[in-house]
Amino acid sequence: MLIRSVFAAVLAVASLSAQATPVVPSYGTFGNLAGATFGGTGIPTDPTAITSFTHVNGTLPPSVITLGLTAHQRYFNPALTNNGAGVFGATPGENNGLPPSPSSDILATWNFGFYIDSSTGSLAQMMGGADPLTFELFYDTDPSVGNDISTYGVLRFNIVAGVLGSATRAENSWNLDMDFLNDFDPTGFVSPPLVGFDPDAIGEYGFVLRATDENDIAHESAILVNVAAPGSTVPEPGTLALVGLALAGVGVMRKRRKA
């Protein structure tokens, strides 16, 4: 019994010392990312969480690096809302959104989009040289609020620097329900998250796109996506009054039955 008590106390201390630091929206501007496509057509680019900074890598000319993160509906699913400050609102559920014939690729109703751009020199050059950058995209599949970034899945773009070749831009729109984001990847490009994604789950999902240099100076864009049931609103005062009367009536009926 004493051993159990000591063990429980140790676990309690460990949990307190390992409290999660929640991801919060981060960006330089939250607006239209001109020139972006997120790898598709018709994908909204406004608003996007945009962060830009100048990077000097050895003898290469200074380059403006731009990081962008957004969230949007998948095909013809309900459009996402946003609060103008890095938080998006989406609906839960699965819907392929590909009329007229259904697709076997049934995913969540919303996607997230990322954008990395170098104004001078290729992204591969930015990842090498005298002062290389490390590009990482962190994505959250656990609907719990306030998850620490250590529980997120990670995409490491430096692993695929050779595939990028001379490209100065990398962008795409993906869905958290896609298999490659949740499965083990032997190449090291993807480290899957601790929790599998459930498109029907209601909660909060975070995304962080980060560039870190050799001096551990990091620049990042971060957003949150709140998934809630469609039409969930705060009841009007009149509705609350009716609910109160109904509950009071139930209480009276219970008292009468007891009597």
Order of alpha helices (4+ residues) and beta strands (2+ residues): alpha-beta-beta-beta-beta-beta-beta-alpha-beta-beta-alpha-beta-beta-beta-beta-alpha
